[in-house]
Amino acid sequence: MVEEKGVMAAQSLLLARSMMYPTVYGHHVSRIASAMLVKAVELEGLSLEEIRTMDEVDLVARLRRSEKDEVRELVKAMDDRRLYKRVLYTNRDPGEGAVEELRGELEAEFGHLVLVDYPPKPKFEEKNAFVETENGLRRLSEVSPLVRSLVELKDAHWRWGIYARADVREWVERFLKTFLD
């Protein structure tokens, strides 16, 4: 809850965060690196309990000394800044079921050489914060036209992607054409 005089500060905070989505959080390079790290963790079979006890340095060190070739390969590619390449990067949402089916097909065909990144859409829960006005409590989105606009725009920069190691990218593109047609 904020007082009416705090609405401007709340708007500024939400505007700044909204602008960070396309330029930082949702930037394709950030998404690709994150997807590669997540895949390495999955392949290594680390539990959430193990991960919670590690910082970034511990996690990467553990993955670097993995007994699994695929894990070491992913980490080395990240270390050498040889990130996977975009094959598909779109805001057209076919739905989680279709994406999961496609993920299964790609994993069966290409294994860890292709990654599917289907992030959750931004929620923007702060729109529901209360503002104490002279007329009583109202939602921030009711008081602020800017916040209403940000809520409407929240999905505009959302993207999901398919990324592949550079040497298999063309094969993946051909596979997708066959699969999606």
Buried (B, 14 or more C-beta within 10 A) or exposed (E): EBEEEBBEEBBEEBBEBBEEBEEEBBBBEEBBBBBBBEBBBEBBEBEEEBEEEEEEEEBBEBBBEBEBEBBBBBBEBBEEEEBBBBBBBEEEBEEEEEBEEBBEBBBEBBEBBBBBBBBEEBEBEBBEBBBBEEEEEBBBBBBBEBBBEBBEEBEEBBBBBBBBBEEBBEBBBEBBEEEEE
